[in-house]
Amino acid sequence: MTYSGGCHCGAIRYQVGGKPVHAGLCHCRDCRKSSGAPMVGWAAFGEADFRVTQGEAQTHNSSGKSMRSFCPDCGTGLWFRNADFLPGLVDIQIATLDDPDGLPPEAHVQTAERIGWMAKAHELPAFERFPDG
């Protein structure tokens, strides 16, 4: 299976093949701060199965050996590498895939750092579009 994705503005495109080693929703503080979201969906693939097909991402060392790559034009976070924690792997942000439904997360990780209200977020009212009034 081949997955394609990219940033919000279209400047960066990538492809990744094969089956992910894991796919999960990360609740760690580092992911939250880098994305501005309460959690981030990730899918890890072998480094050899990943390639950038368009553009050049910028990379930021967010903590220790955590290297977060993003689009320098629109700021979209794209992938993550950490040679100590995930040797030989690149973690793709699932939401940046052209078809994120094709790669559903299998677990929540780093829940020790989860924002308290996220534990019950699934109980909130849901609207297909922004509600009136």
N, CA, C and O of each residue as an XYZ file, in Angstrom:
532
protein
N       0.845     -1.180      0.000
C       0.000      0.000      0.000
C       0.892      1.245      0.000
O       1.887      1.311      0.721
N       0.519      2.218     -0.813
C       1.238      3.491     -0.852
C       0.309      4.599     -0.376
O      -0.848      4.674     -0.789
N       0.823      5.450      0.492
C       0.079      6.590      1.006
C       0.764      7.861      0.526
O       1.992      7.932      0.477
N      -0.027      8.856      0.175
C       0.494     10.158     -0.229
C      -0.085     11.224      0.677
O      -1.189     11.081      1.201
N       0.670     12.290      0.855
C       0.192     13.383      1.683
C       0.991     14.633      1.443
O       1.886     14.672      0.600
N       0.652     15.662      2.204
C       1.357     16.920      2.064
C       0.830     17.963      3.010
O      -0.035     17.706      3.847
N       1.379     19.148      2.853
C       1.021     20.263      3.729
C      -0.238     20.977      3.238
O      -0.775     20.658      2.177
N      -0.690     21.931      4.013
C      -1.912     22.681      3.727
C      -1.822     23.491      2.444
O      -2.791     23.550      1.688
N      -0.681     24.118      2.181
C      -0.553     24.977      0.997
C      -0.142     24.219     -0.260
O      -0.204     24.774     -1.357
N       0.275     22.961     -0.122
C       0.652     22.156     -1.271
C       2.119     22.235     -1.667
O       2.527     21.595     -2.636
N       2.918     23.005     -0.941
C       4.336     23.143     -1.285
C       5.130     21.862     -1.026
O       6.083     21.568     -1.748
N       4.745     21.101     -0.002
C       5.444     19.860      0.361
C       4.521     18.681      0.083
O       3.356     18.681      0.481
N       5.058     17.675     -0.606
C       4.342     16.429     -0.862
C       5.268     15.278     -0.488
O       6.488     15.392     -0.607
N       4.682     14.160     -0.033
C       5.471     12.986      0.314
C       4.692     11.719     -0.018
O       3.476     11.753     -0.205
N       5.409     10.605     -0.088
C       4.818      9.284     -0.236
C       5.477      8.346      0.751
O       6.656      8.484      1.077
N       4.700      7.394      1.217
C       5.218      6.378      2.110
C       4.537      5.060      1.739
O       3.348      5.035      1.420
N       5.300      3.972      1.783
C       4.749      2.691      1.363
C       4.811      1.654      2.458
O       5.459      1.837      3.488
N       4.126      0.569      2.210
C       4.130     -0.542      3.145
C       3.104     -0.386      4.240
O       2.176      0.419      4.161
N       3.308     -1.183      5.259
C       2.399     -1.176      6.412
C       3.083     -0.449      7.565
O       4.269     -0.664      7.816
N       2.345      0.410      8.267
C       2.982      1.115      9.391
C       3.354      0.159     10.522
O       2.693     -0.854     10.750
N       4.423      0.509     11.216
C       4.842     -0.244     12.395
C       3.812     -0.046     13.510
O       3.500     -0.977     14.253
N       3.300      1.159     13.614
C       2.223      1.471     14.559
C       1.516      2.734     14.098
O       2.065      3.524     13.330
N       0.306      2.912     14.571
C      -0.465      4.134     14.320
C      -1.202      4.469     15.604
O      -1.918      3.629     16.150
N      -1.033      5.693     16.090
C      -1.651      6.045     17.362
C      -1.878      7.530     17.512
O      -1.380      8.341     16.731
N      -2.642      7.870     18.535
C      -2.919      9.254     18.900
C      -2.037      9.603     20.089
O      -2.168      9.013     21.162
N      -1.142     10.560     19.897
C      -0.199     10.938     20.951
C      -0.706     12.154     21.717
O      -1.113     13.156     21.129
N      -0.671     12.043     23.036
C      -1.147     13.101     23.921
C      -0.009     13.828     24.635
O      -0.271     14.601     25.556
N       1.244     13.605     24.241
C       2.354     14.223     24.974
C       2.364     15.744     24.796
O       1.847     16.276     23.814
N       2.952     16.407     25.752
C       3.018     17.873     25.744
C       3.769     18.391     24.516
O       3.376     19.403     23.935
N       4.837     17.714     24.119
C       5.635     18.145     22.978
C       4.787     18.131     21.692
O       4.839     19.079     20.909
N       4.022     17.078     21.480
C       3.136     17.018     20.301
C       2.070     18.108     20.369
O       1.781     18.767     19.370
N       1.492     18.291     21.546
C       0.449     19.313     21.695
C       0.994     20.701     21.388
O       0.375     21.466     20.649
N       2.143     21.023     21.950
C       2.709     22.357     21.749
C       3.115     22.586     20.291
O       2.932     23.684     19.766
N       3.662     21.564     19.635
C       4.110     21.752     18.254
C       2.949     21.845     17.271
O       3.093     22.433     16.199
N       1.801     21.270     17.623
C       0.655     21.260     16.702
C      -0.424     22.272     17.067
O      -1.188     22.700     16.203
N      -0.493     22.656     18.336
C      -1.589     23.504     18.786
C      -2.890     22.732     18.908
O      -3.968     23.326     18.948
N      -2.795     21.411     18.968
C      -3.964     20.532     19.066
C      -3.858     19.691     20.337
O      -2.758     19.500     20.855
N      -4.987     19.182     20.849
C      -4.935     18.408     22.084
C      -4.267     17.043     21.936
O      -3.901     16.433     22.941
N      -4.100     16.549     20.711
C      -3.402     15.293     20.437
C      -3.048     15.274     18.954
O      -3.598     16.045     18.167
N      -2.133     14.395     18.581
C      -1.712     14.270     17.189
C      -1.733     12.799     16.797
O      -1.248     11.944     17.537
N      -2.300     12.509     15.626
C      -2.297     11.154     15.085
C      -1.024     10.902     14.302
O      -0.650     11.692     13.435
N      -0.350      9.785     14.614
C       0.922      9.429     13.984
C       0.865      8.011     13.433
O       0.180      7.149     13.983
N       1.594      7.776     12.337
C       1.810      6.431     11.810
C       3.292      6.310     11.472
O       3.820      7.102     10.692
N       3.959      5.325     12.054
C       5.401      5.138     11.869
C       5.676      4.127     10.763
O       5.094      3.044     10.722
N       6.587      4.516      9.865
C       6.996      3.669      8.747
C       8.514      3.565      8.732
O       9.210      4.406      9.301
N       9.015      2.537      8.082
C      10.445      2.402      7.894
C      10.973      3.557      7.063
O      10.341      3.977      6.094
N      12.138      4.070      7.447
C      12.757      5.209      6.757
C      12.907      4.947      5.261
O      12.725      5.860      4.455
N      13.236      3.714      4.879
C      13.438      3.374      3.466
C      12.138      3.447      2.658
O      12.178      3.545      1.432
N      11.000      3.401      3.331
C       9.698      3.428      2.646
C       9.146      4.837      2.470
O       8.057      5.007      1.921
N       9.880      5.850      2.928
C       9.420      7.237      2.917
C      10.235      8.068      1.939
O      11.455      7.924      1.855
N       9.549      8.945      1.196
C      10.280      9.887      0.344
C       9.474     11.164      0.149
O       8.248     11.141      0.040
N      10.192     12.267      0.107
C       9.601     13.564     -0.205
C       9.555     13.657     -1.731
O      10.565     13.431     -2.398
N       8.391     13.988     -2.279
C       8.231     14.044     -3.737
C       8.180     15.470     -4.266
O       8.310     15.695     -5.469
N       7.990     16.438     -3.365
C       7.934     17.843     -3.791
C       8.273     18.750     -2.625
O       7.810     18.529     -1.506
N       9.071     19.761     -2.879
C       9.387     20.775     -1.874
C      10.450     20.323     -0.898
O      11.003     19.228     -1.003
N      10.719     21.200      0.054
C      11.716     20.906      1.080
C      11.191     21.370      2.430
O      10.928     22.554      2.638
N      11.044     20.428      3.334
C      10.558     20.738      4.673
C      11.663     21.378      5.502
O      12.852     21.198      5.236
N      11.246     22.120      6.499
C      12.171     22.657      7.489
C      12.060     21.763      8.719
O      10.988     21.227      9.001
N      13.153     21.600      9.449
C      13.162     20.709     10.611
C      13.561     21.476     11.857
O      14.475     22.301     11.842
N      12.851     21.182     12.936
C      13.070     21.835     14.234
C      13.343     20.759     15.280
O      12.605     19.777     15.356
N      14.388     20.929     16.085
C      14.658     20.029     17.193
C      13.791     20.480     18.355
O      14.088     21.482     19.006
N      12.716     19.740     18.618
C      11.749     20.171     19.631
C      12.123     19.740     21.042
O      11.700     20.370     22.011
N      12.907     18.677     21.171
C      13.350     18.240     22.496
C      14.330     17.082     22.328
O      14.003     16.078     21.696
N      15.500     17.216     22.876
C      16.495     16.144     22.769
C      16.803     15.818     21.322
O      17.301     16.666     20.581
N      16.508     14.591     20.919
C      16.738     14.172     19.536
C      15.444     14.144     18.729
O      15.401     13.542     17.656
N      14.403     14.777     19.222
C      13.117     14.834     18.519
C      13.174     15.883     17.417
O      13.267     17.080     17.690
N      13.116     15.428     16.180
C      13.219     16.300     15.017
C      11.857     16.353     14.311
O      11.398     15.356     13.754
N      11.228     17.516     14.343
C       9.898     17.708     13.750
C      10.046     18.497     12.459
O      10.603     19.595     12.449
N       9.543     17.926     11.369
C       9.627     18.579     10.062
C       8.278     19.162      9.690
O       7.233     18.560      9.936
N       8.318     20.345      9.092
C       7.100     21.081      8.776
C       7.311     21.908      7.521
O       8.443     22.093      7.075
N       6.216     22.407      6.950
C       6.301     23.264      5.775
C       6.721     24.668      6.210
O       6.081     25.260      7.080
N       7.792     25.210      5.613
C       8.219     26.551      5.997
C       7.291     27.649      5.470
O       7.382     28.793      5.915
N       6.409     27.320      4.538
C       5.479     28.311      3.993
C       4.194     28.413      4.806
O       3.796     29.511      5.193
N       3.535     27.275      5.071
C       2.240     27.324      5.769
C       2.306     26.842      7.210
O       1.354     27.042      7.965
N       3.407     26.213      7.612
C       3.587     25.781      8.995
C       3.044     24.412      9.339
O       3.159     23.984     10.488
N       2.454     23.706      8.381
C       1.899     22.387      8.662
C       2.969     21.428      9.165
O       4.002     21.249      8.519
N       2.721     20.805     10.328
C       3.594     19.746     10.817
C       3.391     18.505      9.964
O       2.252     18.155      9.653
N       4.478     17.828      9.574
C       4.374     16.722      8.621
C       4.899     15.387      9.144
O       4.176     14.391      9.127
N       6.143     15.354      9.607
C       6.708     14.102     10.090
C       7.693     14.365     11.222
O       8.090     15.498     11.494
N       8.068     13.261     11.870
C       8.870     13.305     13.093
C       9.898     12.182     13.031
O       9.606     11.077     12.574
N      11.091     12.481     13.493
C      12.137     11.457     13.618
C      12.801     11.599     14.986
O      12.962     12.705     15.503
N      13.179     10.468     15.555
C      13.979     10.444     16.777
C      14.818      9.168     16.733
O      14.304      8.074     16.966
N      16.103      9.312     16.434
C      16.987      8.163     16.232
C      17.104      7.273     17.467
O      17.355      6.075     17.335
N      16.928      7.831     18.659
C      17.008      7.027     19.883
C      15.692      6.308     20.168
O      15.687      5.116     20.474
N      14.594      7.020     20.070
C      13.284      6.495     20.442
C      12.646      5.662     19.329
O      11.998      4.651     19.604
N      12.826      6.081     18.074
C      12.237      5.385     16.924
C      13.319      5.136     15.863
O      13.226      5.675     14.760
N      14.336      4.332     16.176
C      15.433      4.139     15.219
C      14.940      3.544     13.899
O      14.202      2.559     13.881
N      15.365      4.163     12.801
C      15.014      3.667     11.478
C      13.601      3.961     11.034
O      13.161      3.462      9.999
N      12.871      4.774     11.810
C      11.470      5.061     11.497
C      11.241      6.550     11.263
O      11.975      7.397     11.773
N      10.226      6.844     10.497
C       9.729      8.208     10.344
C       8.244      8.160     10.692
O       7.502      7.332     10.164
N       7.821      9.045     11.574
C       6.431      9.114     12.029
C       5.723     10.198     11.212
O       6.112     11.365     11.248
N       4.696      9.808     10.489
C       3.928     10.707      9.633
C       2.703     11.192     10.396
O       2.041     10.397     11.062
N       2.391     12.470     10.311
C       1.150     12.955     10.907
C      -0.009     12.491     10.023
O      -0.135     12.921      8.876
N      -0.842     11.624     10.559
C      -1.921     10.983      9.796
C      -2.832     12.003      9.130
O      -3.274     11.779      8.003
N      -3.123     13.107      9.786
C      -4.050     14.099      9.232
C      -3.504     14.770      7.974
O      -4.265     15.417      7.254
N      -2.193     14.632      7.685
C      -1.634     15.235      6.479
C      -1.727     14.309      5.272
O      -1.350     14.699      4.166
N      -2.223     13.095      5.466
C      -2.420     12.172      4.347
C      -3.585     12.641      3.487
O      -4.526     13.254      3.990
N      -3.523     12.353      2.192
C      -4.637     12.681      1.301
C      -5.891     11.941      1.725
O      -6.997     12.459      1.572
N      -5.731     10.722      2.263
C      -6.859      9.922      2.759
C      -6.567      9.476      4.187
O      -6.179      8.328      4.403
N      -6.744     10.357      5.161
C      -6.436      9.971      6.540
C      -7.341      8.857      7.067
O      -6.962      8.152      8.002
N      -8.532      8.687      6.483
C      -9.406      7.586      6.895
C      -8.796      6.226      6.575
O      -9.165      5.219      7.179
N      -7.863      6.194      5.625
C      -7.236      4.940      5.230
C      -6.215      4.408      6.213
O      -5.705      3.302      6.033
N      -5.906      5.167      7.245
C      -4.888      4.761      8.218
C      -5.355      5.123      9.635
O      -4.817      6.044     10.250
N      -6.350      4.402     10.146
C      -6.887      4.746     11.467
C      -5.916      4.411     12.604
O      -5.236      3.385     12.561
N      -5.854      5.277     13.621
C      -5.022      4.988     14.801
C      -5.523      3.735     15.511
O      -6.708      3.402     15.469
N      -4.589      3.055     16.160
C      -4.908      1.812     16.862
C      -4.856      1.957     18.380
O      -5.278      1.054     19.103
N      -4.335      3.096     18.872
C      -4.187      3.269     20.323
C      -3.964      4.733     20.668
O      -3.587      5.539     19.817
N      -4.204      5.058     21.923
C      -3.819      6.343     22.508
C      -2.493      6.107     23.217
O      -2.339      5.110     23.923
N      -1.526      7.018     23.037
C      -0.239      6.890     23.715
C       0.073      8.176     24.478
O      -0.475      9.240     24.190
N       0.956      8.049     25.448
C       1.383      9.160     26.301
C       0.189      9.783     27.049
O       0.133     10.999     27.234
N      -0.750      8.948     27.468
C      -1.941      9.453     28.161
C      -1.613     10.017     29.545
O      -2.444     10.710     30.131
N      -0.439      9.741     30.071
C      -0.031     10.342     31.344
C       0.056     11.863     31.214
O      -0.043     12.582     32.209
N       0.243     12.352     29.980
C       0.339     13.790     29.724
C      -0.923     14.351     29.071
O      -0.953     15.520     28.687
N      -1.947     13.542     28.945
C      -3.177     13.971     28.286
C      -3.828     15.133     29.035
O      -3.818     15.165     30.265
N      -4.392     16.083     28.297
C      -5.179     17.166     28.891
C      -6.388     16.515     29.556
O      -7.041     15.663     28.954
N      -6.689     16.909     30.793
C      -7.744     16.264     31.568
C      -9.085     16.144     30.851
O      -9.717     15.089     30.899
N      -9.525     17.212     30.189
C     -10.841     17.180     29.550
C     -10.893     16.287     28.317
O     -11.984     15.990     27.829
N      -9.740     15.849     27.795
C      -9.739     14.953     26.631
C     -10.259     13.560     26.973
O     -10.718     12.842     26.085
N     -10.197     13.170     28.227
C     -10.673     11.841     28.620
C     -12.167     11.663     28.344
O     -12.633     10.540     28.149
N     -12.918     12.771     28.327
C     -14.358     12.696     28.082
C     -14.781     13.477     26.843
O     -15.966     13.767     26.683
N     -13.853     13.822     25.972
C     -14.170     14.615     24.791
C     -15.200     13.938     23.890
O     -15.981     14.614     23.219
N     -15.204     12.599     23.872
C     -16.166     11.871     23.042
C     -17.609     12.041     23.541
O     -18.546     11.695     22.822
N     -17.801     12.562     24.746
C     -19.143     12.763     25.292
C     -19.738     14.127     24.936
O     -20.913     14.370     25.211
N     -18.957     15.014     24.337
C     -19.452     16.347     23.962
C     -20.470     16.253     22.835
O     -20.415     15.320     22.033
N     -21.416     17.222     22.757
C     -22.336     17.248     21.623
C     -21.547     17.346     20.320
O     -20.474     17.947     20.277
N     -22.090     16.747     19.257
C     -21.423     16.752     17.957
C     -22.342     17.374     16.904
O     -23.541     17.093     16.872
N     -21.776     18.214     16.051
C     -22.494     18.891     14.975
C     -21.769     18.642     13.656
O     -20.545     18.753     13.596
N     -22.500     18.311     12.609
C     -21.871     18.074     11.305
C     -21.207     19.324     10.757
O     -20.193     19.233     10.066
N     -21.754     20.471     11.050
C     -21.195     21.761     10.658
C     -21.287     22.692     11.873
O     -21.856     22.318     12.899
N     -20.738     23.880     11.759
C     -20.779     24.824     12.857
C     -22.237     25.108     13.215
O     -23.028     25.441     12.333
N     -22.612     24.982     14.506
C     -24.029     25.137     14.879
C     -24.527     26.575     14.749
O     -23.758     27.519     14.926
N     -25.800     26.739     14.443
C     -26.424     28.051     14.385
C     -26.607     28.584     15.789
O     -26.915     27.843     16.723
N     -26.406     29.922     15.921
C     -26.688     30.609     17.185
C     -25.891     30.077     18.284
O     -26.009     30.547     19.415
